[in-house]
Amino acid sequence: MCNRIRKVASATFLALGLLATLAGSAQSAPGDLDPSFGTGGLVTTDFGGRGDFGLAVALQSDGKIVAAGNSSAVGVFSVNFALARYNANGTLDPTFGTGGTVLTSFGGPLSAAADVAVQPDGKIVAVGIAGSDFGTARYNANGTLDSAFGVGGLVTTDFGGSEQANGVALQPDGKIIVVGLLLGRIGVVRYNSDGSLDSTFGTGGKVMTDASPSFDGAFDVALSGTKIVVGGGTGAYPGDSDFQLVRYNTDGSLDASFDGDGIATTNFGGSETIFGIAVTADGKITAAGATKGASAGDFAVARYNSDGSLDSSFGGGGTVTTDFSADSEDTGNGVVVQPDGKIIVAGTAASGFAATAFAVVRYTATGNLDTTFGSGGKATAVFGNPVNNAFDIVAQPDGKVVVAGGTGDFTRGVTDFALARFLGAPAVITILVDVKPDSSDNVLPLQANGLIPVAILTTDTFNAASVDPASVCFGSADDPSRRDCTESHGTGHLQDVNGDARSDLLLHYETQQSGIRSGDTQACLTGRTYGGASIQGCDRIATR
C-alpha cells in the first residue's frame, strides 16, 4: 500500500519522492479509512427518503460489495428487504436494480433482511423476517428476483409461531442453510437450490433445538466441512446469557463429537451472546459478541477447537474482552479471520443511545491486540450523525475490510445504509494447485511441445473464480523469472476438476515456456485475484 521510491537521476526528485512516499505511508496505515473508497473511506446510501439500516455485507468474486438490511416508509409501518450493490470504489453499481438498489416485500407490512450471501454463480441470497416467518429471497446478478427460486424468487418458512431468520450459509452443493430465532428456541432450515425444503435435513427440512433451559439465541451460521455451526446465546442479551455454539451433522442431528452433546457454552462472568462466527480451515471457530457485567459492555471473543473445547492458545484460556473506552457500551457484531490468522471484529462503541461509532478491533492469532492496526489495535468511524452502528464485516483479498451498518439521527427519523472500508496489510494467499488434475503421477514430458494443464482449486476458504487468469505465471519452482505468464487459451475456464461440486480454475501453459527442467520435482504459480490479493501455490511433478 505504501508508495515505493523509484530511482531517478536527480537527487532533488529523489528527495521529493521520499517525502511523497512518507506522506503516502502516513495515510496508508492499517486501520486507517481507505481514501479510495467513497468519500474518505465512507459511503452512505438513501433509499429515497426512507428509514434505512444496513445489517449485512458480502463480497462478490469480482470485488463488488453487496449490503443488505431494511428500509421503512416514513409515517406508516411498511418495511422492505433493502439491498445495495457497490463497485469496488464505493459508488453504487447501476447494473444492479434501480441505480444500484433494490427493495423487496413479501407482502404484508414487515419484510426485513438480516443477512446476505453471494453464490458462486453470482446470484444473491438474502434472509430475514417476512411477517412472522423466516423469509428468504434470491436475486439474479442484476437485482431482479430469481424466478427459479421458490415462488417468484421468494420463500417463507413457518415453524408454527413467531420466527426471525438471522443468518445464512451456502453449501458447496448449492443448498442453503438459514438459522434464526423461534421464540426461545433455535431454528435451522435447509433449502434445495430451487428453494424447496430439503427433506434429508431434520424433519421435512427443519430443525428446532431447545439448547438451554432459557431463551436460546441464534444470530449467525457457518459451515465447518459438512458440519453446520450456529452461534448465539443461552438467554436474552443483556440478561442471563452465555456464549453458545451448537453444531449439527449434515442431516440436522446434533453432533455429539462437539463438546459431548453438540452444544458448547462459555461464561465470561457476566451476560454474553455471540453475534458473529468464523470457521477456519483447521476447524477452529472464532466467535464474537459482547459481555456485560455490572458496568458497560465490552467486545467479547472466544476461540474454540474443532471438538468444542476452548483454545487455550488464544487470549486467557480461549477468551478475550476489549473495552473501547471507559464506560462505553461496546458490542462486537461481526468477525473475519485473515489468511495470516489475525482476527478482525466489527461492532459498535456507544457513549450513549444517541452517540455511537463504528468500532473495529484487530487481534493477533494469539488474541493480543494488534498494535500495527489503528490506535493500539482499535479503529473507529463516524458519518457525521450521532448514531453510527456497525453490524457486519467482510474481508477483501487485498487485506482491506468493509464494515456495514447504519447511520442517522433518530430524533429526526433519518437513517441510511453506511459502509466504511479500512486498510489492512495485504497478505499473500497460499492456494491449492493441481498440476495435470487427471493424472496421479504428474509426469511432464519436457521434449514435447504440448500444454500443461494446471488447476487452481476452490476450497472452503478460497474461491478460484476470484483469480485473474491474466495475472498467473506458472512453471519453475526455483526461478520465477522463467515461468510462462501467458495462459494458452487467454482466459482459462471454470470446471470441477476434483469432484467436490465446486468450480475450479483450469489453466494451460506451454511446456517449453514454463522454465521447468529435467529433474525438477515441483512446479509453482503466482498471480492475483481480481480484488488485488497476491496468490501462490505449488504442486509436485516428475519429468522425463
FENKAQUI-V832660 format. One line per field, one symbol per residue. ss: DSSP state (a for helix, b for strand, c for the rest). psi: psi as a letter, one per 40 degrees, with the letter a starting at -180 (. if undefined). burial: + if it has 24 or more other ideal C-beta (glycine too) atoms within 12 Angstrom, else -. A space follows every 10 residues. Layout:
ss->???
psi->???
burial->???
This chain:
ss->cccccccccc aaaaaaaaaa aaaaaacccc ccbcccccbc cbbbbccccc bbbbbbbbbc ccccbbbbbb bbccccccbb bbbbbbcccc cbcccccbcc bbbbcccccb bbbbbbbbcc cccbbbbbbb ccbbbbbbbc ccccbccccc bccbbbbccc cccbbbbbbb cccccbbbbb bccccbbbbb bcccccbccc ccbccbbbbc cccccccccb bbbbccbbbb bbbccccccc ccbbbbbbcc cccbcccccc ccbbbbcccc bbbbbbbbbc ccccbbbbbb bbcccccbbb bbbbcccccb cccccbccbb bbccccccbb bbbbbbbccc ccbbbbbbbb bbccbbbbbb bbbcccccbc ccccbccbbb bcccccbbbb bbbbbccccc bbbbbbbbbc cccbbbbbbb bbcccccbbb ccbbbccccc ccbbcccccc bbbbbbcccc cccaaabcaa acbbbbccca aacbcccccc ccbbbccccc cccbbbbbbb aaaccccccc cbbbbbbbbc cccbbbbbbb cbbc
psi->diihhihidh dddddddddd ddddddefih eiiheehbhf eihihhfffi hihieiiihi deeihhiibi hiiheighhi hhiihiidee iiheehbhfe ihhhheiieh hhieiiihid eeihhiiahh bfihhhhhii deeiiheehb hfeihihhee bhihheiiih ideeihhhia iffeihhhih iieeeihhee hbhfeihhhg dieahhihei iiigbeihhh iaieaihiag iiihhhhiie eeiiheehfd eehhihheeb hiiheiihhi deeihhhibi hhbdaiiiih hihiieeeii heehagfeii ihhdiheihh hhdiiihide eihhhiahhh eidfgiihhh hhiieeeihh eehbgfeiii iifeidhghh eiiihideei ihhiaiiahd defhiiihhh hiiihiihhh ihhhhgdeid efhhhdeifa ihhhhhihad ehhdeehhde ehhibhddgd eeihehhded eaihiheefe fihihhihih deeeehihei eiiiiiaiid eeiiiiiiii iii.
burial->+--------- ---------- -------+++ ++++-+++-- +++++++--+ ++++++++++ ++++++++++ ++------++ ++++++++-+ -++--++--+ ++++++---+ ++++++++++ ++++++++++ ++++++++++ +-+-++--++ --+++++-+- --++++++++ ++-+++++++ ++-+++++++ +++-+-++-- ++--+++++- ++--++++++ ++++++++++ +++++-++-- ++++++++++ -+-++--++- -+++++++-+ ++++++++++ --++++++++ ++---+++++ ++++++-+++ +--++--+++ ++++---+++ ++++++++++ ++++++++++ -----+++++ +++++-++++ -+++--++++ +++-+-++++ ++++++++++ ++++++++-- ---+++++++ +++++++-+- +++++++--- -+-+-+---- ++++++++++ +++++++++- +++++++--- --+++-++-- -+-++-+--- -+++++++++ +-++++---+ -+++++++++ +++++++++- +-+-
